[in-house]
Amino acid sequence: MNENSHIKKRILEVIDYKGITRYEFYKKSGIARGILDQNNGISEENLFKFLEYMPEINTHWLLTGQGTMEHSRPTNINGSKNIIQSGGTENSAQIVHGRKNTTTHKSAPETNEFQILKQQFAFLEKENSLLTKENDLLKREIDLLKREQQSK
């Protein structure tokens, strides 16, 4: 028998940490009841639903177990005025550019932050691609339903 995926274990950890009942979690996140109890992986669709429901959760931590559970809220990532502002309802960060950083080499924390942002960007690109495909499928389904309705 397979054991639960590491991602599911971390989602359960978040639920326990937040003091949310599983019933409340399933109802508010839109994830089908019992998914977290199944001994298998988690679908991308359910992963996206979780991240929409809890945008404060660090995606890198969720996927790898590395770092902190929740996003840190740095106000200055490289000594310049480049500030990361977290969106309240979006699972992304917006970089506000201030003056240019004239340093030619990066510190270890800055490099690590860059790598995390690159991973999150790649994840969001994949999410965007999946949502675009889902949108196309829904449009086709609507067209089919319209044709069925017209033929009656």
Contacts in CASP RR format, 6 or more apart in sequence:
PFRMAT RR
TARGET T0000
AUTHOR 0000-0000-0000
METHOD contacts of the structure
MODEL  1
MNENSHIKKRILEVIDYKGITRYEFYKKSGIARGILDQNNGISEENLFKF
LEYMPEINTHWLLTGQGTMEHSRPTNINGSKNIIQSGGTENSAQIVHGRK
NTTTHKSAPETNEFQILKQQFAFLEKENSLLTKENDLLKREIDLLKREQQ
SK
1 39 0 8 1.000
2 39 0 8 1.000
2 40 0 8 1.000
3 39 0 8 1.000
4 12 0 8 1.000
4 36 0 8 1.000
4 38 0 8 1.000
4 39 0 8 1.000
4 41 0 8 1.000
5 40 0 8 1.000
5 41 0 8 1.000
5 42 0 8 1.000
6 65 0 8 1.000
7 41 0 8 1.000
7 42 0 8 1.000
7 47 0 8 1.000
7 62 0 8 1.000
7 63 0 8 1.000
8 36 0 8 1.000
8 41 0 8 1.000
8 42 0 8 1.000
10 61 0 8 1.000
10 62 0 8 1.000
10 65 0 8 1.000
10 69 0 8 1.000
11 36 0 8 1.000
11 42 0 8 1.000
11 50 0 8 1.000
11 62 0 8 1.000
12 36 0 8 1.000
13 69 0 8 1.000
14 54 0 8 1.000
14 57 0 8 1.000
14 69 0 8 1.000
15 22 0 8 1.000
15 25 0 8 1.000
15 36 0 8 1.000
17 69 0 8 1.000
18 54 0 8 1.000
22 34 0 8 1.000
22 36 0 8 1.000
23 33 0 8 1.000
25 31 0 8 1.000
25 53 0 8 1.000
26 32 0 8 1.000
26 33 0 8 1.000
26 34 0 8 1.000
26 35 0 8 1.000
28 53 0 8 1.000
29 49 0 8 1.000
29 50 0 8 1.000
29 52 0 8 1.000
29 53 0 8 1.000
29 54 0 8 1.000
30 49 0 8 1.000
30 53 0 8 1.000
31 46 0 8 1.000
31 49 0 8 1.000
31 50 0 8 1.000
32 46 0 8 1.000
35 42 0 8 1.000
35 46 0 8 1.000
44 126 0 8 1.000
44 127 0 8 1.000
44 130 0 8 1.000
45 130 0 8 1.000
48 127 0 8 1.000
48 130 0 8 1.000
50 57 0 8 1.000
50 62 0 8 1.000
51 57 0 8 1.000
51 59 0 8 1.000
51 62 0 8 1.000
51 91 0 8 1.000
52 91 0 8 1.000
55 87 0 8 1.000
55 88 0 8 1.000
55 89 0 8 1.000
55 90 0 8 1.000
55 91 0 8 1.000
56 70 0 8 1.000
56 71 0 8 1.000
56 86 0 8 1.000
57 69 0 8 1.000
57 70 0 8 1.000
57 71 0 8 1.000
58 67 0 8 1.000
58 68 0 8 1.000
58 69 0 8 1.000
58 70 0 8 1.000
58 71 0 8 1.000
58 72 0 8 1.000
59 91 0 8 1.000
59 119 0 8 1.000
59 120 0 8 1.000
59 123 0 8 1.000
60 66 0 8 1.000
60 67 0 8 1.000
60 116 0 8 1.000
60 119 0 8 1.000
60 120 0 8 1.000
61 67 0 8 1.000
61 68 0 8 1.000
61 69 0 8 1.000
63 119 0 8 1.000
63 123 0 8 1.000
71 86 0 8 1.000
71 93 0 8 1.000
73 84 0 8 1.000
73 86 0 8 1.000
74 83 0 8 1.000
74 84 0 8 1.000
74 113 0 8 1.000
75 83 0 8 1.000
75 84 0 8 1.000
76 82 0 8 1.000
76 83 0 8 1.000
77 83 0 8 1.000
77 84 0 8 1.000
77 110 0 8 1.000
77 113 0 8 1.000
78 101 0 8 1.000
78 103 0 8 1.000
78 106 0 8 1.000
78 107 0 8 1.000
78 110 0 8 1.000
79 101 0 8 1.000
80 98 0 8 1.000
80 99 0 8 1.000
80 100 0 8 1.000
80 101 0 8 1.000
81 96 0 8 1.000
81 97 0 8 1.000
81 98 0 8 1.000
81 99 0 8 1.000
82 95 0 8 1.000
82 96 0 8 1.000
82 97 0 8 1.000
82 98 0 8 1.000
82 101 0 8 1.000
83 95 0 8 1.000
83 96 0 8 1.000
83 98 0 8 1.000
84 93 0 8 1.000
84 94 0 8 1.000
84 95 0 8 1.000
84 96 0 8 1.000
85 93 0 8 1.000
85 94 0 8 1.000
85 96 0 8 1.000
86 93 0 8 1.000
87 93 0 8 1.000
87 94 0 8 1.000
91 124 0 8 1.000
92 120 0 8 1.000
92 124 0 8 1.000
93 117 0 8 1.000
93 120 0 8 1.000
106 114 0 8 1.000
END
